Amino acid sequence: MEMQSDQAWENNQTLIGRELKVIIDRLEGGVFYGRTEYDSPEVDNEVAIPFQKGIEVGGIVLAKITAADFYDLTGELVM
């Protein structure tokens, strides 16, 4: 697990600044949570995107990744 977390950290850091398609899975506490086209639900990274009009659960948006930790990403909507 420890070896994998180091690899996950390194991989996620390479995503910062990239624009990725994100399918929105849910809205929780003013934050949309989704996953990239490369990630499986409940297994891989989640992308957190602050609430913004125009995003809908089930929709696909383009998000710029602004931060990353071991298992999850933070992004902002690309207009």
C-alpha positions in Angstrom: 0.0 0.0 0.0 2.8 2.4 0.9 4.6 1.8 -2.4 1.4 2.2 -4.3 0.6 5.5 -2.5 4.0 6.9 -3.6 3.3 6.0 -7.2 -0.3 7.4 -7.0 1.1 10.7 -5.6 3.6 11.0 -8.5 1.0 10.1 -11.1 -1.5 12.6 -9.8 1.1 15.4 -9.6 1.6 15.0 -13.4 -2.1 15.9 -13.9 -1.9 19.4 -12.4 -2.4 21.9 -15.1 -4.0 19.5 -17.5 -7.5 19.8 -18.8 -9.5 16.6 -18.5 -13.0 15.5 -19.3 -14.9 14.7 -16.0 -18.2 12.9 -15.6 -20.0 14.4 -12.6 -21.3 11.7 -10.2 -22.7 13.7 -7.3 -23.1 17.1 -5.6 -22.2 17.1 -1.9 -21.8 20.1 0.4 -21.5 22.6 -2.4 -18.9 20.6 -4.3 -19.4 18.4 -7.4 -17.5 15.1 -7.4 -16.7 13.2 -10.5 -14.1 11.1 -12.3 -12.0 11.5 -15.4 -12.6 9.3 -18.4 -9.7 7.2 -17.2 -11.1 6.4 -13.7 -13.6 3.9 -12.4 -16.2 4.8 -9.8 -15.4 4.0 -6.2 -11.9 2.7 -7.1 -9.9 5.4 -8.7 -9.4 9.2 -8.3 -12.2 11.6 -7.7 -12.2 15.1 -9.0 -13.7 17.8 -6.7 -15.0 20.9 -8.5 -16.5 23.8 -6.5 -20.2 24.4 -7.2 -20.8 26.4 -10.3 -23.9 27.0 -12.4 -23.9 24.9 -15.6 -22.6 21.7 -14.0 -25.2 18.9 -13.7 -24.9 15.5 -12.1 -24.5 13.0 -14.9 -23.0 15.6 -17.2 -19.5 15.7 -18.6 -17.4 18.9 -18.2 -13.9 20.0 -19.0 -12.0 20.7 -15.9 -8.5 22.0 -15.3 -6.7 20.1 -12.5 -5.5 22.6 -10.0 -4.3 20.4 -7.1 -3.7 16.7 -6.4 -3.1 14.5 -3.4 -2.5 10.8 -3.1 -5.9 9.7 -4.2 -8.0 12.6 -5.4 -7.8 15.7 -7.6 -9.2 19.2 -7.4 -10.3 21.0 -10.5 -12.0 24.1 -11.9 -14.5 24.3 -14.7 -13.0 25.4 -18.0 -15.4 27.7 -19.8 
